[in-house]
């Protein structure tokens, strides 16, 4: 197999079928699925066993955590089982366009200097759909990466050895572990986003997450930004990038709830 698809699931019975249907429909099938059930309390495990039966055990490795260890540690646990040169990430409530993997593998094979490749994507909620167009070229991404995460986690594919050599995901980071990893890769590789909408992200859970979670997520974002701004001795003007996530983190909970309802 040339690529592994890494997915960690917790209580995902309502959405995982559509996710795996999109993997089954990929036009490029030289992949192996590494699925970690993080001690779900619903029927996630039973559904994963059903999908393992459809793909076959050679193409679908199922890891069943005995206790809930969280997304970051689960991803690292899965990465430890991956020997394929490329690893693609997807979350349990997102879906891919059927051509996504083929287009990404073709690009990485053509441009071996690129170690992290994403795509444009669509955010979907019960209220609306919005297309998101992050920067495309390496230069554009490097210019903006200290301001906000230029990659959606379910969109990326990366060189497995590159991420392993960088230390995998930082297990001290509970939220935004992907953003921390991308910033760690900043001096080690080149970045790219394919300017096509190849991923659909279900953001319903994000929109309905508690104010406390959002507070914690935004504080982690600020912490990550400050860590790498200092590490890479970035110009002082870039420290202004912490203002937006910090203002969200410090806003009263009623205001954060109002913003989620409106947007």
Secondary structure, 3 states (H helix, E strand, C coil): CCEEEEEEECCCCCCHHHHHHHHHCCCCCCEEEEEEECCCCCCHHHHHHHHHHHHCCCCEEEEECCCCCCHHHHHHHHHCCCCCCEEEECCCCEEECCCHHHHHHHHHHHCCCEEEEEEEEEEECCCCEEEECCCCCHHHHHHHCCCCCCCCHHHCEEEHHHHHHCCCCCCCCCCCHHHHHHHHHCCCCEEEEEEEEEEEEECHHHHCCCHHHHHHHHHHHHHHHHHHHHHCCCCHHHHHHHHHHHHHHHCCHHHHHHHHHHC
